[in-house]
Amino acid sequence: MAEDDREIFRLWKIRQNAFQMCRDRGFLVTSYELDQSFEDFVRQYGDRPSEGKPARSDLSFLVSHEEDAAENLFVYFADERKVGIKTIKNVCLRLQSENMSRAIMIVQEPMTAIARHSVADLSPKYKLEQFLEAELMVNIIRHELVPRHVIMSSKEKDELLDRYKIKEHQLPRIQSTDPVARYYGVVRGQLYLFSFYFKGSQFYGKEKCKGRIYVVTGANSGIGKEIVRELNYRGAVVYMACRSMEKGYSAINDLVKLGCSADRLHILELDQSSFESVKAFVDKLNNLTNKLDGIVLNAGVMYVPRYQLTKDGHEYIWQVNYLSTVLLCESLIPLLEKCRDEGRVVIISSNAHLWINDLNIHSIDRRNYWSSVKAYGRSKLAQVMYTVARSAMLRREGYLVTINACHPGVVNTPLFRQVPILGNSTFQSVIAPFAWYFLKNAKDGAQTPLYCLLSKELGSVSGKYFCEMKQAEVNPLVENSEARQALFEYSLEACNLFKDEKAVLSED
């Protein structure tokens, strides 16, 4: 009995890691397969492996590649303790009947010498990879000491070689037996890059989102798009707030190619430089849903070349990054209050707020107070101050809604490339390899926001600022309760939001 318990848990863990490996190779794996709980696994396959319930072969599966549906991969769990010629032939017959050429064999013990030779003889007609069950008890690329690896396409490889005027033989080599090379199934001649220190903390929580509804702003690119992707994988319905419908539809096309379900992705137009657009977005959303489980306020701008006011009369960066964020949050809190457990607000801020030593709300819209560098930092400081202030009020009002802010890291996204020199094509070509190594990609940047939005560890945690999935220090100005109160009252007035009860404005 105890042996069966241990064995069925091992089989569940091995199969989950096999699915994850296929997904990391670019094959389509459903969120149910990837996140199947141990209890669901037992209900589906049984809990008596010693009696063939399940037989290992029952756990075999077939996946198709996300970019080429004709490219299939058969993952076979071998029943035999030691695989021989007969099993190899049976796998090849299955490949032939399915018109496939690739398979992964997951075996209990190393193959016999004759079986290994037969696998080599079958190449290149059939490519059979072998993994021991013990190797798939852990996912090696999820370890914090393993660098992020990215496999380059043939086109990307050719472009890189041409850009730096080098030949393939001048690149450093890696053995095909390297554990990461085997995990990704790379072949001779493929090129992959890796970065180490700047991947950042990764969110591996298995929280499911089926039946949940979220709003993500800035959803058509960068971090926002990656957050939408992950929420969709987990079963959520996502309302994507995008600057234009065209960009939104383009993003959905990209996401569908990556295995997302289009029927749970909805586009709404939102321009945060216009209060009118924000209010129209809220009205449309209220007509589409009567509750929300979470909102990610991600949209923003990092740099504008010159001082400018919006048609609402506010400095451009200040309105886009801060005032419209407040207007959205205040307008959507009533929908969050109706969710089935705890509604969550996540504001994507930045460590740039730490550099600011002043925030004058009476001068924030004036030309003589504006600075192309400080404008961004001030807007991010205000976001953190608002987060702390609003959290206290939500607790006082008794609502099951939390609000936290976070720093996603320095991410190589369109927002980062708004800085003038970084937008220069010549400069981009020069710094490309360094940017890849030293900056996070959008997926890495989405990890801390996802942690704040989904993690069970943060149940009831509110009014905090997170960096790398840990609570982080904030600017000393954030600790000034009078300044927070003044900012909040100013914000409601600037956004034309009025409360019937003045007491609601107090944090205490």
N, C-alpha and C positions, 0 to 999 in steps of 0.2 A: 504493500500500500504506500509506504513512505517512498519507495523507489519510484513508483509510478508518479507520485506527486512531483518529485524532483525532475523526472524525465519529461513530463508534460510541460512543465515550466520552461525547461531548456528548449524544447521544440518551439514553443510560442516565441521565445526570445530570438531564436535563430531565424525563424520565419520573418519576424518584424525587421530584423537587420538586413535580411535578404531583400525585402521590399524596399527598404531605405536605400540600399546599394543600387537597386535598379532605378529608383527615382533620381539618384545622384548621377547616374549615367545618362539621364535624359529620357528614360522610359516613363510611360504614363502609369501611375499608380494611384488608385482612388484613396481619398482620405479615410474611408472605412477600413481598407486593407492596411493602410499605414498606421492607423491609430487603434486597430482592433484591441479591445481590452482582453486581459487573460480570461475573464469570466465568459466573454462572448466566444473566445477561441474554444474553450472547454465545451460550451453548449453546442458549438458547430461540429467539433471533431471528436468529442469524448475525452475521457480522462484515464483510459486504461491502455496505454501504449504497449504494455506487456501482452495484451490480448488483441493487438492490432487495431485498437480504437484510440487514436488513429494509426493506420499504417503510415510510414513516412511518405510513401509515394502519393498518399492522399493530399499531402501538403504542397505538391508541385503546382506550378502556375505558369501562365503565359502572359507576356506584356509586349506592347507595341511602342515604338519610339515616337516621341512627341512631334518630331519634325518630319518623320517618314513612316506613315502607318504601315507600309509594306515591310519595314524592318522589325522583325519580331525576335524575341528572346524567350527560350524555354528554360525555366528553372526547375530542375529535377532533384527531388529528395530520394536518395537511394535506400531501399529497404535492406539490402545486403550489408552486413558489417564490413566486408572487404569486397570491393567492386572488382569484377573480372571482365573478361571479353564478352560474356553473354549480355551483361547490363549495357556495355558500350554499344553493342549491336542494336539492342532494343531502343536506346535513346536515338541512335541514328535513323532507325526506321520511323520513329515518331517525327523527327525533323524532316525526313523525306516526305512523309504523308502530309505534313503541314506546309511543305515548300519553304522550309527554314534552313538556316545554315549555322545558327549559333545556339549554344546551350551552356548553362552553368550546372554542374553536378555537385550537389552537397552531400558529402560522404562522411561516414563515421570514422573510418580509418583510411590511411593512404592506400591508393590503388596498388594492385599487384604490378610487378615489373612488366609483364606481358600486356596488361591493360594500358599502362603508360605508353608503351611503344605503339600500341594500336591507335591511341589518341594522336600521337605524332604522325603516324602514317595517314590518318584521315585528313590532315591539313594539306591544302587550304580549302578542300571542299566543305569540310565541317570544322568549325572552331568550337572545341569543347574545353571549357574551363573547369578547374576542380578547386573546391574549397572544403576544408575540413569543418565539421560542425563546430569544433572548438574555436576555430578562427572567427566564426560569426556569432559567438556568444557576446562579443563586444563590437561596437562600431568604431574602428580605429580613427576615422577622420573626425569623430565627435570629441576626441580627447583634446583638452586645452593646449597641450604641447605640440599638437600636429598642425602644421601650417595650412592655410587655405590653398587649395590647388584648383586651377582652372585649365581645362583642356581647350586648346585652341583648334579652331577649324582649319582646314587646308588653306582657305582664303586668308584667314588671319595670320597663319604661319608665313605664307608667301609675302604678305604685306610687311610683317615684322622683319623678315630677312632682307627685303628690298629697302626698307627705311634705314636700317643700320648697316647696309652694304656688307653683310656677312654671309657666309655659306653655312649650310646645315652642319657640316662636320666640325665647325668651329664652336658649336654650342656644347655645353657640358652634357654628359650622358648620365642616364640612370638605368639600372638593371630592370629588365622586365619582371624579375622576381621580387622587386621592391613591393612591400605591402600596399602602399598607396597606388602604385601602378597597377597592381592586380585588382584592387578595389574598383578602380575606374575602368578596368579592361582596356588599357591603352595598348597600342600595337607599335611595332618598330616604325620609326619615322614620325610618330605623332609628337607634338610639342605641347608641354604644359608648363605654366608659370606657377610660382607659389609665393605667397607673402606670409610673414610670421607674426610680427608683434602687433599689427594693427587690425587684425580680424575682430578683436573685441570679444566680449562675453556673448555667448549664444544661448538663446531661449529654447530649451528642449522639452518644455512642458507639454503634456498630452491633453490639455483641456480641449474638450470638444465644443463646437459652436452651432450644432444643428438646431434650427429653430430660432436662433438668435439674430438680431438685426443691428447693424452698425452703420455709422456714417464716417467716411474718411474724406477729409478735404485734401486738395492737392493730389488727387488720386490717379492722375493720368501718367505720372512719371516718378522716378526716384523712389524715395522711401515710401511715399503714399501708395504707389503701385505695388510695392512688395508687401506692404501690410494688407492690401486688398487681396493679393494672391494667397497669402497664408490664411486669412479669414475664410476665403472661399474654399480652400483645401479642407478646412475644418468644418465645413457645412453651413457657414453663415450666409445670410442675405446681406449684401453690402450696397449702400447708396454711395455712389462715387461722385463727389463734388469736383467738377472740372471747369477750367476757364472757358472751354468751348465744347460743344457737343461733338465736333469733329475729332478733337483730341481724345475725348472720352471713348468714342467708338474705336478709334485706333488702338487705344489701350486695351479695350476688351478683346479685340482681335488678337493682340499679343498674348493676353492672359489665357484665352481659349487654346491657343497653340501650346501653352504650357500645362494644359490639363484642367483648367478652371471650367466651371459650369456657367455658361452665359445666362441661364435663366435665373441665376441668383445674383446677377450684377446689374445695377440700374444706374443710369447717368442722370445727374441733375446739374444744370449750369450754375456756376457761382463765380462772381467777380468780387473779390474782397476789397477792391478799391471803391466799391459803391454800396452804400447802405441799402439802396433800393434793390440791388441784386441780392443782397443777403436776405432781406425780408421776403423777396419773391421766392428764394430757395426754401426758406422756412415754411412758407404757405404751401408750396408744392409738396414738401415732405409731409406736412400734416395731413394732406389729402391722400397720401399714399400709405401711411402707417400711423397707428395710434400709440406706438411705444417704441423705445429704443433700448438696447442693452449697453451700448457704449458709443462714444464719439471720439475720433482722433482728429484733433485740430492741428493739422500739419502744414496747410498752405501758408506760404509766406514769400517774401522777397528779401534778398540779402543786400543788394546794392542798386542804387539808381545814380546816374552820372551827375544829376543836378537837382537842386531843390525844386520841388513842385508840390502843389496842393491838389487834392482830389476835388471833385465837384461838390463834395460835402463840406469842403473848407478845412480839411485836415492834412497835415504833412503826409505824403504818400506812404512811406514805409510804416509810419506810426499807425495809420488806419488799416493797412493791409495786414500787418503782423499783430497788432494789438487790439485796436478798437473793434474791428470786425470779428476777431476771435472772441472777444467779450460778448458782442451782440449775438453771435451764434450760440455760445455756451448758455447765456441767459435764456435765449429763445427755445433751446432744446432740452433744458433741464426738466420741464413738465413731462416730456416724453420719456425721459430716463426714470422719472419717479414711478412710471407705470410698468417697468420691467418686472420679471418674475422674482428676481432676488436683488442683486446689487448693481445699480447702474454705474458706469465708470466714464469719466472724462480724462483724456490724456492730451496734454498740450505739449507739442514738440517745441521746446525752447532751445537754449544753447548756452555753453559755458562762456560765450561772449558777454553774458550779463555780468560776469565777475570782473570785467575790466572797467565797468562804469562806476564813476564816483559821484554822479549827480543825476537827478531826474526831476526837472522842474516842469510840472504839469501845466503851469500857466504860460510857459514859454515854448512848449513842445512843438507848436505849429509855426513858430516864428522863424524867419529866414536867418536872423542873427544867432539863433541857438542851434541851427542845423549843422551837422557834420556828416559827410558821406560814410564815415567809419562809425561814429558814435550813434547814429540814428538806428542802426540795426541792434547794437548792444542795448540801447535804452528800451527798445520795443521788447527785447527778450527779458530784460530785468522786470519790466512791467508785467509780463506774462507770469513770472514766478511770484511776484508780489500778489497779483490777482489770485493765483492758485491758492496761496496760503490764506488770504482773506476769505475767499469764497468757501473754502473747506470748513472754516470755523462757523460760517453762517449756515451751511448745510447741516452740520451737526446740531446746531442750535435749533434749527427748524425741524429736526427729526427725520430728515429724508435719508433713504438708503441710497445715497449717491455719493461717490467719492470723486475727488479731482486731484490729479498729480501732474507734475511737469517733468520733463526729462531732456537730457542731452543725448542725441543719437550718435555723437562722435563726428569727426571730420570726414565727411562723406563726399566722394567724387560723383556728384549729381549735377543736373542743370542749375540748381540753386547756387552751388559752390562756384560754378563756372560763370556766374553773372559778374564776378570781379573782373574788371576790364582786361588785365594782362592775361588772366586765365582763359578768357574768351578768344584770345588771338590764336588763329589756326597754326601759325608757325610756332608759337610758344607751346601750344598744346602738343605738337608733334615731338618737341624736344623733351618735355617733361612727362610724356605719356608713361614710360616705364617706371619712372619714379613715383608718379601719382598712383599708379596701380599698386606699387609696393607700400607706399607710406599712407595712403588713404583707404578708408573703408569703401566697399561697394555698397549699393543701395540695400541689398539683402542684409548685410551686416549692420547697416544703420537702422534697420527696422527691428532689430532684436530687443533693444531696451523698451521702445514703445509697445511692442507686443507683450513683453513681460508685464509692463504696467497695466495693459488692457486686459490680459487674460489670466495671469498667474494667480493660483489659489493662495500663494504666500502673501499676497497683498490684500486679502479680504479685510475690509474696514480700514485699511491704511489710506490716509488722505492728507492733502496739504503738504506733500513731500516733493523733493526734487531728486531725481535719479540719474546716475551716470554709470554705464557698464553694469546695469541691473543691481546697483547698490545705491543706498541713500548717500547723497553727496552734499558737500558744503555749498552754501549760497552766499551771495553778496551780503555784507553786513546791513545794507539798506533794506533788505527783505525783512530783517528782524524788527524794524521800526514799525510798531503797530499803528501809530498815528499817521505815518506816511502811507501805510497800506489802506487805512480807512479813507484818507483824503483821495487816494488814487481810485478807490472803488466808487466813491460818491461822484467824483469827476467823470468816471467811465459811464455810469448810468446816465448822467446828464448829457454827455457827448453823444451817446448812442440813442438818446431820446427814449430811455427806459425809465419808467417811474413806478415806484412801489407805493401801495396804499398805506402801509405801515412803516413809519420812519424807523422803528425799532429793528426792522429787518436788516437795516444797513449796518448795524452794530455787530462786531465780531464777538463781543462779550455778552 
